[in-house]
Structures are given as structure tokens and as C-alpha cells.
Amino acid sequence: MQKGRVLIVDDQEEILTSLGAILADEGHEVLKARDGQEALHIVQSDSPDIIFLDIWIPGIDGMQTLKAIKRIAHKCHVIMMSGHGTIETAVKAIKLGAEDYLEKPLNLEDTLHLVEKAIASRNVRSDVIDFSLGNPGPLIGSSQLAANTRRSVENAARETGSVWIYGEKGAGKEFLARMTHFLSGKDRHKLVKVSCNELTQDNIRETLLGKTDDRDVTKQGKITHAASGTLLFVGIDRLKPGLDSTLLQVFKNFGVNGQETAVRANSVRLISTSKKSPDELISGGFSRDLVETILARRVIRAPALRERPEDIPVLVRHFLAEASREFDKEITDIEEEALSRLAEHSWPGNIKELKILIEHTVMNASGSTLTINELLLPTHSEENIDKSDKGTLSEAEATEDVTVTSEIDHERSGSEALLESPPVMEQPATSRHQRTLRGKVVIYGQGLHSGQKTGLTISPLPPSSGINFGHITSGETVPALLTNVESTDFCTSLRGDGALARTIEHLMAVFHVYGLTNLLVKISGEVPIMDGSALEFCKLVENAEIITQDEIIEGIRITEPMEIPVPAGSAKSMRIEPSDALEIEYYMDYPQPIGKMSMTFRLSGVADFKSEIAPARTFGFVRDMRIMDEMGLASGGKLSNVVLLDDDKVVNPPLRFPDEFVRHKILDILGDFYLLGRPILGKIIAKQTGHSENIAMLRLINDKLGIL
């Protein structure tokens, strides 16, 4: 069987590792990406034959990535993957250009069969190479540094010797390598990457030279794969200690020695990239022989972006036009103020940071002109706040420009992260700054009512966009507002413009407490239930960076008591009164084993919410579960995500709190009461109420105050 270059795009490390190992064992060259933007960069630079693409990935989601891939490399064979999809999702993916669709967990036989089919179809489609796909384009910029770098690359391309490109992270080292490769007239399919950080003493020879197994089956090494092309050593300065000497020996064994080399005889160009210069590496003990005789016949430095600020406006416009084409946007201009803000930024991530920021901004922008409010750069007034909870802020303090920044270590366990004190949160006030996330986050789970495995992504939106729910495949959205509430049967559901969003209350409670105002939530119709509480959503938000936006959101102050009408003799009641904070006083009198419970919660900060309310799980009686089953609901209810009760006991103890049930009622109120789109100052006094009464109270407030 012929071999191909396969890209795996998934944010789950076990998929990258296991699928990558299987394909590598079959002799295929394997590339890996953990999000959509990284995948698109690899598609542009490495021209993979086959792509395994997960639908639920951070950054650009799988459907957007699929559309962009088909515009960049329409002949590429894309196989969509999901353990959290539906038939509708599969059909949509095929319509967008995917050749096949696989459900997780992947079946080995099916996976390898699809790879064989893709390789076979590649061979019959065409033997003609479209060289334009391999063109990385020109080096953008009119500065003297840009001109000097461009000249250095052109000179290197005219020669046959090895090239070493060094510079800071994100300065464009791989771009310059691709440019050198393309200008040399090399076969675009033969730019073969070697990730130096993945090389070990055990695999370096096999990776580069290949091997023959006991059955006399030969697996070719990357040097052979790169014949008539370029062998690119990415991050040569990240070789493990001692591997530089081993690499030198490998090359000498292969015949690389002096001017007449076997690699050059096969027309293989060697290019290396690093953050450190060759001289710095040699000073640190790196093999001088490897550098001077093999890898660095010509040395090029990739300048940092801050060294050529005059190039930033032209780069911004270039990336803006590029991203607009890729993401089907009609953005043709950018505000001068926004351009000035970009030019003032220090760009520690250099050109890569700029490109990713423009791509992400374009994805979420509206209108034909990119505005300063749509840029996800820190505002001048932003500052980090100590993570210790400082209690309630006064109303005057709450109206100040306070930024919440969460920098939870991603390598720590979720339980560790949740035990730490979160960023301080100001109390809702008559006005405060709007907030969003810096980037996109993703989480997997199961729908409580649909029973289907599903996922959820949260993306930032510009100021005054509000909270919006959208479908992962259709792209249709519904704002999280009272006017779009469709149902309150056992959960809160929204519907509008063809989009449905069910079981939103726990996620909305987290948005409410963390002060998030502008987000796009993509789901497959239902927010995953997770463990029945809001803890996982707290963790999800804290693993992203919360940023403050310039725009102000006006809060809702309750100035007079209001009470919803209830039938005579009803045990239910809900009243809201003036207060200097959001307070919830809840009373319940349920059959055993719940009995009578009450609790008063004052929203004074994230820490109190996380410790007192967020862990409380949804609950239900066995008799209600039967009714819900007849209604087609609660198909995903399990003992791991619902506190289940029969006539006299908790079926699945232990409880997280003795009064966990009343705490969960408060959680639901916090979520539902964010459907006016603004924070509320008032004291809610509720007895025996549920989602229906919460929505009735919101309608009463809206009727009295004319909010929506």
C-alpha cells in the first residue's frame, strides 16, 4: 500500500497519540494539530493528503476548519471525527466537503480502510501537482529589515547548501523555511518536517533512516521521504542532551560529509530552525562539527516584529484580507484607532501572535470594518487582580474599570484548580464594564434530556453582543434573552431563528457570577449536564482568560417590591425587593427525604459561589423520572449526574451538602435571572418555585421596567 501524509486535528492527547502511533506503524507520515488555527497553518505549509478532523476543537471549530481547508486545499481528503455528534452533524460535514465521518471511539479496521481509500483516490484523481498551493507568498513588509531578510532568503534559495534560520518564538522561522523551499523550485509535497523535541536516542535513527523489520518490510526514513525536496528540522535547539552528537553520526553514516554528500546527491535541502543562534548553541556545548559542516552553510535571522513596527499596518491588512476569505467574512477595512492600538502592542508572540489575533477577531467580528472594540487586546486600563477573594466591593468600587484575569495552571488537576481562590468579582451595579474571554474553550459531556453525547464551545464576542447560543453545524443562533424562552419544563430552553438551546441554566449561572456579557456558545441543541452541577463550567471559564472590554453594561436596580401572581392556595410564591446586592432567599418543603430546607445566599464574589452553590447537583424523584421519560426527557440522566430520590431516601448518596437541594434551586435562579441580559440588584424571596416562576418574575420585571 502506498503511504501518505496524514494530519490529525484533535485537542485530546490520547487521540493524537494512539491514532498517530497506528498510522505511523503503517508507514504514514503523521502531523498533529490541537486546534483549527494550527491545522490551517499546517495545511498551508505541509500539504497533507488526509486529515482526521474532530468537530469539537478549540479555536476555530471543526466545521469552520473544514470549510477553510476546502478553500485552501480542495483536493485534501478530510475525515471528520466525533464522539459527540449526530446524524445531522455527519450529513452537514459531508455537504461541506468531508469525504467520510467516523464515530469515536475509532474502529481500527474502519480507520485504516478509510486511509487506504483516501490514498487510492488521491492517486486516481490527478498526477498533476498544483504548485501554487505550495507558495507561502511573499515576505510582507516595506521596512529595511524586511527587505534584508527577503534578500537573504532569495540568496539561500539560489544555493544548494544547508540553511539555519533562527529568531524569537512566532517570528516566522518556518515561513522563511517554506519560502526558501519554494523559491528553490522543490516539489511542494517534499517539505518533510522533523520535530526535534520528539527525537530520542531510541527513535532518531529509525525516524531519519528508516528500518527493515523481521518480515523484510522496509519503513522509509524521513531523509528518503525528502528526496528531491527539503528536510526541515524544527527546533534544532530543542534536541535532548547528547542527540546532537548522535545526529552528526547519523548524517555521517548516511554519507553527509563535506561538499559531496548523499543527501545532496538525492537533491535534499537541509533547513533548521531555532530560537537560539548557532553561535549561542555552540557556546552552550552543542556540536560545532554538526553546525559548521552539516546544518549551517548559510545563517538567516528572522527579525522580531517589534524591530519593524512600520510593517505592522501592512501585515494587519494582509492577514485581515486572508482571514476574511478563509472564514467567509466581508470585512474590508479596519478602524484607524484599532490599527494604532495594534501598532502600539509589544507583540511578544511576534507575527504568529498577530496572525492568530486577526484570525480570531475576524471569526467573531460583525460588519465590514474591524473596530477597536472587536480587538481582543488588553485595554490600557487593564491590570491583574490578586486572586484572593476580597469580599464584596462597594457600589462605587464596582463601577470602576476592574479586570478579572484568571491564569490557572493547565497542568494542575481540576480539583486543585477549583480549590484555589478565584479572581475577585465586583458586585452587580448600575453600570460596569462588559467582559468576554480571550479565546475559545471547549468541553465534552452528555445531554441530560437528549441522552446524546455532545460538546460545547464558548467563543468571545465584541462588546454589546450579549450571550448567544448557536448550533455547531447550522450556524444559526439565539440570544440568551427572556423573549426567546421556549420552555421551562424541567429545564430552561431557548428557541429562535431555527436554533434550539436546552438546559442552559447552570452555564448561565456561571456567566452571571463571573460577569461575562459577550459570548457565543455552540452546542448540538443541549448544554451538556456534566456532573449535574456548575463546577465544570467554573473550571472551563477559569481556564480561559477573562478580559474587560471598554463598553459599559447598565445593570438593573429593583426600586420597588414586585410579586408574581399565583393561584389561591398555592404553596409557591416569589417576590423581589430592593437591595444593594443580588440576594436569594429560598424556602422549600418537599416530601421526604428532602423535607423543609431554607438558605439565604448573597452574591459577594466568585469564591462563595464556587464553594456554596456551584457544586449543588440537579435532583429528581424516581416518579418524576418516569414522567420525564414519557415526555422524551432525561434520557441522559444517570446516577453520576442526578441526585435521585425515591419515597424515603437518596438513591445515590452521599450528598455534597446536607441541604444540597435548596442550594441547587438557588443555582437555577442565578442562571435564569441572567436572561434579562444584565446583572440585577435586588433580593429574591422564593418558596417552592422552579423555572416557570423564575421566568414569570423576569417577565414581571420586564413589564414594569421596559428592559427588553
Secondary structure, 3 states (H helix, E strand, C coil): CCCCEEEEECCCHHHHHHHHHHHHHCCCEEEEECCHHHHHHHHHHHCCCEEEEECCCCCCCHHHHHHHHHHHCCCCEEEEEECCCCHHHHHHHHHCCCCEEEECCCCHHHHHHHHHHHHHHHHHHCCCCCHHHHCCCCCCCCCHHHHHHHHHHHHHHHCCCCEEEECCCCCCHHHHHHHHHHHCCCCHHHEEEEEHHHCCCCCHHHHHHEEECCCCCEEECHHHHCCCCEEEEECHHHCCCCHHHHHHHHHHHHCCCCCCCHHHHCCCEEEEEECCCHHHHHHCCCCHHHHHHHHCCEEEECCCHHHCHHHHHHHHHHHHHHHHHHCCCCCCEECHHHHHHHHHCCCCCHHHHHHHHHHHHHHHCCCCEECHHHCCCCCCCCCCCCCCCCCCCCHHHHCCCCCCCCCCCCCCCHHHHHHCCCCCCCCCCCEEEEEEECCCEEEEEEECCCCCEEEEEEEECCCCCCEEEEECCCCCEEECCHHHEEECCCCCEEEECCEEEECCHHHHHHHHHHCCCCEEEEECCECECCCCCCHHHHHHHHCCCEEEEEEEEECEECCCCEECCCCCCCCCEEEEECCCCEEEEEEEEECCCCEEEEEEEECCCHHHHHHHCCCCCCEEEHHHHHHHHHCCCCCCCCCCCCEEECCCCECCCCCCCCCHHHHHHHHHHHHHCCCCCCCEEEEEEEECCCHHHHHHHHHHHHHHHCCC
